[in-house]
Amino acid sequence: MIIVPWTRNTPAATNIMNSRDSMGTGVRYNLNENITGFIEVNVPMSDQIAAEANKDARLFFSLAMRH
């Protein structure tokens, strides 16, 4: 998925197109009837991530338990 936001509230000549595309892979899992989760790895493709000033891969995960 590619999302392309536009910077607004600036003069028309200075509108900037920002791209926040990334590529990644992941897995969903069920450990048993009550425990589920996912793990994924994403890599920014265009710009550096402003909060961290790099293009390193990011790891995301979730673990949930139902009772």
Residue frames as a rotation matrix with the C-alpha (Angstrom) as fourth column:
MET 1
0.589 0.808 0.000 0.00
0.808 -0.589 0.000 0.00
0.000 0.000 -1.000 0.00
ILE 2
-0.626 -0.743 0.236 1.32
0.744 -0.660 -0.102 3.45
0.231 0.111 0.967 -0.87
ILE 3
0.543 0.729 -0.417 -0.03
0.816 -0.576 0.055 6.51
-0.200 -0.370 -0.907 0.91
VAL 4
-0.460 -0.689 0.560 0.92
0.804 -0.591 -0.068 9.90
0.378 0.419 0.826 -0.47
PRO 5
0.381 0.584 -0.717 0.09
0.819 -0.573 -0.032 12.84
-0.429 -0.575 -0.697 1.81
TRP 6
0.038 -0.316 0.948 0.34
0.645 -0.716 -0.265 16.43
0.763 0.622 0.177 0.61
THR 7
-0.619 -0.279 -0.735 1.55
0.738 -0.526 -0.422 19.30
-0.269 -0.803 0.532 2.78
ARG 8
0.209 0.780 0.590 -1.23
0.826 -0.463 0.320 21.88
0.523 0.420 -0.742 2.98
ASN 9
0.875 0.240 -0.420 -1.57
0.434 -0.775 0.460 25.44
-0.215 -0.585 -0.782 4.24
THR 10
-0.212 -0.929 -0.303 1.43
0.383 -0.364 0.849 26.57
-0.899 0.064 0.433 2.21
PRO 11
0.059 0.200 -0.978 1.60
-0.729 -0.661 -0.179 28.65
-0.682 0.724 0.107 -0.97
ALA 12
0.896 0.432 0.103 0.87
-0.245 0.674 -0.697 26.60
-0.370 0.599 0.710 -4.09
ALA 13
0.577 -0.732 -0.363 4.44
-0.549 -0.018 -0.836 26.90
0.605 0.681 -0.412 -5.35
THR 14
-0.429 -0.817 0.386 5.82
-0.832 0.191 -0.521 25.26
0.352 -0.545 -0.761 -2.21
ASN 15
0.660 0.667 0.344 3.44
-0.741 0.654 0.153 22.27
-0.123 -0.356 0.926 -1.85
ILE 16
-0.479 -0.877 -0.032 5.55
-0.877 0.479 -0.018 19.24
0.031 0.020 -0.999 -1.06
MET 17
0.598 0.618 -0.511 4.62
-0.583 0.772 0.252 15.65
0.550 0.147 0.822 -1.85
ASN 18
-0.321 -0.650 0.689 5.72
-0.934 0.339 -0.116 13.24
-0.158 -0.680 -0.716 0.89
SER 19
0.251 0.357 -0.900 5.77
-0.502 0.843 0.194 9.49
0.827 0.403 0.391 0.42
ARG 20
-0.104 -0.223 0.969 5.52
-0.973 0.224 -0.053 7.10
-0.205 -0.949 -0.240 3.37
ASP 21
0.671 0.364 -0.646 5.72
-0.570 0.810 -0.136 3.81
0.473 0.460 0.751 1.54
SER 22
-0.187 -0.699 0.690 7.22
-0.908 0.391 0.151 0.73
-0.376 -0.598 -0.708 3.13
MET 23
0.188 0.173 -0.967 7.69
-0.596 0.802 0.027 -2.93
0.780 0.571 0.254 2.37
GLY 24
-0.459 -0.366 0.810 7.45
-0.883 0.289 -0.370 -5.80
-0.099 -0.885 -0.456 4.80
THR 25
-0.241 0.366 -0.899 6.30
-0.205 0.886 0.416 -9.25
0.949 0.284 -0.139 5.72
GLY 26
-0.468 0.106 0.877 4.62
-0.882 -0.115 -0.457 -10.83
0.052 -0.988 0.147 8.70
VAL 27
-0.663 0.244 -0.708 3.01
0.127 0.968 0.215 -13.85
0.738 0.052 -0.673 10.28
ARG 28
0.048 0.713 0.699 -0.15
-0.927 -0.229 0.298 -14.34
0.373 -0.662 0.650 12.34
TYR 29
-0.677 -0.353 -0.646 -0.19
-0.138 0.923 -0.359 -17.20
0.723 -0.154 -0.674 14.81
ASN 30
0.534 0.763 0.364 -2.39
-0.672 0.121 0.730 -19.12
0.513 -0.635 0.578 17.24
LEU 31
-0.594 -0.789 0.157 -0.46
-0.710 0.422 -0.564 -20.75
0.379 -0.446 -0.811 20.05
ASN 32
-0.879 0.474 -0.057 -3.63
0.461 0.813 -0.356 -22.40
-0.122 -0.339 -0.933 21.37
GLU 33
-0.046 0.959 0.281 -7.35
0.934 -0.059 0.353 -21.58
0.355 0.279 -0.893 21.63
ASN 34
0.722 0.430 -0.542 -6.71
0.660 -0.662 0.355 -18.55
-0.206 -0.615 -0.761 23.82
ILE 35
0.170 -0.761 -0.626 -3.37
0.106 -0.618 0.779 -17.06
-0.980 -0.198 -0.024 22.73
THR 36
0.624 0.059 0.779 -2.95
0.778 0.035 -0.627 -15.31
-0.065 0.998 -0.024 19.37
GLY 37
0.327 -0.501 -0.801 -0.66
0.080 -0.830 0.552 -12.71
-0.942 -0.245 -0.231 17.88
PHE 38
0.917 -0.153 0.367 1.36
0.372 -0.001 -0.928 -11.46
0.142 0.988 0.056 14.96
ILE 39
0.163 -0.899 -0.407 4.92
0.288 -0.351 0.891 -10.45
-0.944 -0.262 0.201 14.15
GLU 40
0.818 0.100 0.567 5.97
0.576 -0.150 -0.804 -8.31
0.004 0.984 -0.180 11.20
VAL 41
-0.198 -0.906 -0.375 9.04
0.592 -0.416 0.690 -6.54
-0.781 -0.086 0.619 9.83
ASN 42
0.822 0.454 0.342 8.74
0.555 -0.509 -0.658 -3.37
-0.125 0.731 -0.671 7.74
VAL 43
-0.342 -0.934 -0.108 11.39
0.796 -0.349 0.495 -1.31
-0.500 0.083 0.862 5.95
PRO 44
0.459 0.455 -0.763 10.77
0.008 -0.861 -0.508 2.33
-0.888 0.227 -0.399 4.89
MET 45
0.325 -0.288 0.901 11.33
0.887 0.424 -0.184 2.63
-0.329 0.858 0.394 1.14
SER 46
0.479 -0.086 0.874 11.61
0.591 -0.704 -0.393 6.36
0.649 0.705 -0.286 0.47
ASP 47
0.309 -0.310 0.899 12.22
-0.419 -0.893 -0.164 8.83
0.854 -0.327 -0.405 3.29
GLN 48
-0.777 -0.533 -0.336 13.91
0.158 0.351 -0.923 8.50
0.610 -0.770 -0.189 6.62
ILE 49
0.294 0.831 -0.472 11.59
0.771 0.085 0.631 8.17
0.565 -0.550 -0.616 9.60
ALA 50
0.203 -0.214 0.956 11.64
-0.134 -0.973 -0.189 11.63
0.970 -0.089 -0.226 11.17
ALA 51
0.871 0.215 0.442 11.37
-0.444 -0.041 0.895 10.40
0.210 -0.976 0.060 14.76
GLU 52
0.748 -0.591 0.303 14.46
0.220 0.651 0.727 8.19
-0.626 -0.477 0.617 14.41
ALA 53
0.520 -0.524 -0.675 16.33
-0.745 -0.665 -0.058 9.80
-0.418 0.533 -0.736 11.48
ASN 54
-0.663 -0.727 0.175 17.09
-0.507 0.609 0.609 6.48
-0.550 0.316 -0.773 9.76
LYS 55
0.082 0.649 -0.756 15.72
-0.958 0.260 0.120 3.92
0.275 0.715 0.643 7.31
ASP 56
-0.877 -0.451 0.163 16.32
-0.480 0.817 -0.319 0.84
0.011 -0.359 -0.933 9.49
ALA 57
-0.421 0.724 -0.547 13.84
0.102 0.636 0.765 -2.04
0.901 0.266 -0.341 9.53
ARG 58
-0.444 0.394 0.805 11.11
-0.882 -0.353 -0.313 -1.94
0.161 -0.849 0.504 12.20
LEU 59
-0.807 0.193 -0.559 9.82
0.224 0.975 0.013 -4.97
0.547 -0.115 -0.829 14.09
PHE 60
-0.345 0.785 0.515 6.20
-0.898 -0.435 0.062 -4.99
0.273 -0.441 0.855 15.30
PHE 61
-0.779 0.136 -0.613 4.49
0.165 0.986 0.009 -7.70
0.605 -0.094 -0.790 17.32
SER 62
-0.119 0.797 0.593 1.36
-0.913 -0.323 0.250 -8.45
0.391 -0.511 0.766 19.26
LEU 63
-0.835 -0.012 -0.550 0.43
0.174 0.943 -0.284 -11.12
0.522 -0.332 -0.785 21.78
ALA 64
-0.321 0.816 0.481 -3.15
-0.856 -0.467 0.220 -11.42
0.404 -0.342 0.848 23.01
MET 65
-0.965 0.074 -0.251 -4.84
0.171 0.904 -0.391 -13.76
0.198 -0.420 -0.886 25.44
ARG 66
-0.204 0.962 0.179 -8.59
-0.656 -0.270 0.705 -14.39
0.727 0.027 0.686 25.67
HIS 67
-0.990 -0.075 0.118 -10.29
-0.139 0.644 -0.752 -16.01
-0.020 -0.761 -0.649 28.59
